[in-house]
Amino acid sequence: MTGDHASGFTLMEMMVVVGIVAILALMAIPSYQDKLVRDQILEALPLADIAKTPVAASWSTAQLFPADNAKAGLPPSEKVVSNFISSLSVEAGAIHMTFGNRASNHIKGKVLTLRPAVVEEFPIVPVAWVCGFAQGPLNMTVKSVNRTDVPANYLPLKCRSGH
């Protein structure tokens, strides 16, 4: 090289780059956190399968839904647990999963409900399950009460309204 021309970055240029990287990181944190919580919910959902079978069987044989865990042949709600679920209860066919144990503080104590959807005049049609605020399938009647209070931004797409 000739002359006094120095190559490299000045301190000011480095500070600008560091500032831009910091801003981008701060913008990404909330969406990453939401994704982590959604992943916990998705991982917890299979626990509901333990209750889906007896609830669906009750509908197909008697066109009634079990009133509670005992009528569904399940243990008490606080005994049906997983890494992210502190209790699972059946109420008139609906499955209410309460988040706890190692769940994120954003959803601890919150409930996600799975409700049965049926074709009332044809009980041979299998029960479909409606997650959270989602719409029921066409030509099916969604039964029971939705007690979901997990904030919508944490819910997987299949549990949000309009999906």
N, C-alpha and C positions, 0 to 999 in steps of 0.2 A: 504494500500500500504506500501510496505517496501522500505527502501533505499531512496536515493535522486533523484530518477527518477520522473521528473515532466511530467504530461500529458497535452495535449493541443497543440496548434499551436504556432510556433514562429512568430515573426513579419515578418521575411523574407518569411516564407511560406504563410502568409496572403497576403503579397505584390505580390507574384507570382500569387496567385488565383485572386486577384483584377485585375492584369494586363491581365490575360487570359480572364476574363469576359469583360473587357473594349475592348479588341481586337475583341472578338466575337460580341459585341454590334455594334462596328464601321463597321463591315462587314455586319451586318444585316440592317443597316439604309438605304442604297441605294435601296435594293430590297423592303423594306417596303414602302419607298417613291414612288417608281415606282408603287407599288400596289395601293396606295392611289390615284394616278393620274389616273390609269386605272379604278378604281372604279368610279371616277368622270365622266370619259368618258362613261362608261356603264350606269351610271345614267342619263346622258344627251341624250343618243341615242333615247329614246322613243319620244322626242320632234319632231324628224323627221317624225313620223307617221302622223302629221298634214299635211305634204306635200306629203307623199307617195300616199295617196288616190286620190287626184286630178291629180297627174302626171300619175298614172297607168290608171285612167279613160280616160284621154286624149289619151293615147296610144291605149287602147282597142277600143275606138270609132273612132278616126281619124288617128291613126298611126303617131301621132305627139306628141312632148313633149312641154309643156308650156315654153315660153321663159324666163319668170320671175315670181315673186310672184303675180303680178296683173293678169297675164294670167292664173295662177293656182288658182285664187280666194282667195289668201292669203293676210293678212295685209303686209305692208312694212316690209322689213327684220329686221329692228331694233325694230319692235314691236312684233316679234316672239322670245321670250326670256324665259329663265328658270334660275335656280340657277347658272348653270355653262355655259350657252350659252348667248352671248350678241347680236347675230343676227343669223337668219336662212334665207338663200336666195335660190331661185330656179333659175337655169340657164340652159336652154335647157334640162330640165328634171333632171339634177343633183341637189342634195340637199347639200348645203355648210353650215356647222354649224361652227360659229366662237366662240371660247371659251372666256369667260370673266366673269363678275359679280364676283361670289365667287369661280371661278376656280383657281386651283393652278397656281402660277406664272410660272411654267414650261410649261404650255399650254396656258396661257392668250395671246390672239391675234392670236393663231394658228387656222387652219381650218381643219376640218374633212369632207370629201366628201363621200356621198352615191350616187352611180351611178346606173341607171336602166340598167338591162340586159334583153333582149327580144329575142324571136324567130321571126325574121322579117317577114317571110312568113306566120306565124300563130299568128296573134295578140290576138287570144282567149287565148293563153298560158299566164298565169299571169306574170306580171313583177317580176323579182327577183332583190334584192338590193345588190350591191357590196360595201362593206365598205372599205374605205381607199385604201390600196395597195393590197387587196386580189384579187385573180383570179376570173373571172366570171365562172358561171356554164358551163359545157360542152354543146355544141350545142346552146349556147345563145351568142348574140352579146352585149357587154357592150357599152353603149352609153355615150356621153358627156365627159367633161374634169374632170380629177381628180386634185383638188387643195389641196389635203391633204398635210400639212406641219408639222403635229404633229410628233415628233420623234418616230421612230418605237418601241423603248423600252417602250413607254407609251401606245401604242395602244393595245387594247384587241386582243387576238389571231385571232379572226374572221376578224380583219381589217388588218392583216399583209400579206405580200406576201407569197405564198405557202400554204395558209390556206383557 
